[in-house]
Amino acid sequence: MRLLPPFVVAGVAAALLATPVVGQRPDDQIAPRSVDLLRQGEAHLAAGRFVAADEALEAALAVDPRNRAAYIALSRVALREKLFGQAIRYTRKALALEPNDAQAIALQGQAMVELGAGARARENLARLQQLCPRGCAPLTELTAAISRGPTVVAASRPAAVPKSN
């Protein structure tokens, strides 16, 4: 009789702790609605409708924040809109989910090149060379971006005007 209350409390606690685990999905399983929204966003991006792509991809992340492909697609949208800082933030979130994602590393490097951070882009290139020793498409894209250099930053700088008092 004296041991009955502690056993009842332990049983109730075990039941309450086990209940949330039953309804959880595995980490590698993305919600189907999020995948559908990702496809819609990529279709909008391919058609050049950046606002619609951004909205669909943000909705995909609202449904399932573990959708790494949605972060990568959002970084592509940001790059196309010349929002390089935002592209870096999205790739950073994708890399937090999978640190060795070659596509995210390459996109982050391309955004860094456009911002004029060539040294950091070369660090990403070295990291990609370790991940893809035989070469891959993201490695080729980043190599081309580094050799090309920044396109927007150089073009948007105003010409130096001599000061006159």
C-alpha positions in Angstrom: 0.0 0.0 0.0 2.8 2.4 0.8 4.4 1.9 -2.6 1.2 2.3 -4.7 1.3 6.2 -4.9 4.9 6.4 -6.2 4.2 3.7 -8.8 1.1 5.5 -10.0 3.0 8.8 -10.3 5.8 7.0 -12.2 3.3 5.3 -14.5 1.5 8.6 -15.3 4.8 10.4 -15.9 6.0 7.6 -18.3 2.7 7.8 -20.2 2.9 11.5 -20.6 6.5 11.5 -21.7 5.9 8.8 -24.3 2.9 10.4 -25.9 4.6 13.2 -27.9 7.1 10.8 -29.4 4.4 8.8 -31.1 3.2 11.7 -33.2 6.6 13.0 -34.4 8.0 12.4 -37.9 11.6 11.3 -38.5 14.1 14.1 -39.1 14.6 13.1 -42.8 10.9 13.2 -43.6 9.6 16.6 -44.9 5.8 17.4 -44.8 4.2 16.7 -48.1 2.5 20.1 -48.2 5.9 21.7 -47.7 7.2 19.8 -50.7 4.2 20.9 -52.9 4.8 24.5 -51.9 8.5 24.1 -52.7 7.6 22.9 -56.2 5.3 25.8 -56.7 8.0 28.2 -55.6 10.5 26.7 -58.0 8.1 26.9 -60.8 7.5 30.6 -60.1 11.2 31.2 -59.9 11.8 29.5 -63.2 9.1 31.8 -64.7 10.7 34.9 -63.2 7.9 35.6 -60.8 10.1 36.4 -57.7 7.4 37.7 -55.4 5.2 34.6 -55.9 8.2 32.3 -55.6 9.2 34.0 -52.3 5.7 33.7 -50.9 5.4 30.0 -51.8 8.8 29.2 -50.4 8.1 31.1 -47.2 4.9 29.1 -46.9 6.8 25.9 -47.4 9.1 26.8 -44.5 6.1 27.7 -42.3 4.7 24.3 -42.9 8.0 22.5 -42.2 11.1 24.5 -41.2 13.4 21.6 -41.8 12.9 21.9 -45.6 16.5 22.6 -46.6 15.6 22.7 -50.3 13.2 25.6 -49.6 16.0 27.6 -47.9 18.2 27.0 -51.0 15.5 28.0 -53.4 14.9 31.2 -51.3 18.6 32.0 -51.6 18.3 31.6 -55.4 15.4 34.0 -55.3 17.4 36.5 -53.2 20.4 36.2 -55.6 18.2 36.9 -58.6 16.8 39.9 -56.8 20.3 41.1 -55.9 19.6 40.7 -52.2 23.0 39.1 -51.4 22.9 39.5 -47.6 19.5 37.7 -47.5 20.9 35.0 -49.8 23.7 34.4 -47.3 21.3 34.2 -44.4 19.1 31.6 -46.2 22.2 29.5 -47.1 23.4 29.7 -43.5 20.1 28.3 -42.3 20.3 25.5 -44.9 23.9 24.7 -43.8 22.7 24.6 -40.2 20.4 21.7 -41.3 23.1 20.0 -43.4 26.7 21.4 -43.1 27.9 19.6 -46.2 25.3 20.7 -48.7 27.4 21.6 -51.8 24.6 23.6 -53.4 24.2 25.8 -50.3 27.9 26.3 -50.0 28.2 27.4 -53.6 25.3 29.8 -53.5 26.7 31.3 -50.3 30.0 31.7 -52.1 28.4 33.4 -55.1 26.6 35.9 -52.8 29.9 36.6 -51.0 31.6 37.3 -54.4 28.9 39.8 -55.3 29.3 41.5 -52.0 33.1 41.8 -52.6 34.1 39.2 -50.0 36.4 37.2 -52.3 38.5 35.7 -49.5 35.4 34.2 -47.8 34.2 32.9 -51.1 37.5 31.2 -51.7 37.1 29.5 -48.3 33.8 28.1 -49.6 35.6 27.1 -52.7 38.2 25.2 -50.7 35.4 23.5 -48.7 33.6 22.5 -51.9 36.9 21.1 -53.3 37.1 18.8 -50.3 33.4 17.7 -50.7 33.7 17.2 -54.5 37.2 16.0 -55.2 36.2 14.9 -58.8 34.3 18.1 -59.5 30.6 18.9 -59.4 28.2 21.5 -60.8 28.2 23.7 -57.6 32.1 23.7 -57.7 32.1 24.8 -61.3 29.5 27.5 -60.6 31.5 29.0 -57.7 34.8 28.8 -59.6 33.2 30.7 -62.4 31.7 33.3 -60.1 35.1 33.9 -58.3 37.0 34.2 -61.6 34.3 36.6 -62.9 34.3 38.8 -59.8 31.5 41.0 -58.5 29.2 42.2 -61.2 26.7 44.4 -59.3 28.9 46.0 -56.6 31.4 47.2 -59.2 28.7 48.6 -61.5 26.8 50.4 -58.8 29.7 52.4 -57.3 29.5 56.0 -58.4 32.4 57.6 -60.2 34.8 59.5 -58.0 34.0 63.2 -58.0 36.8 65.6 -57.0 35.8 67.7 -54.0 35.6 71.4 -54.4 35.2 73.9 -51.7 
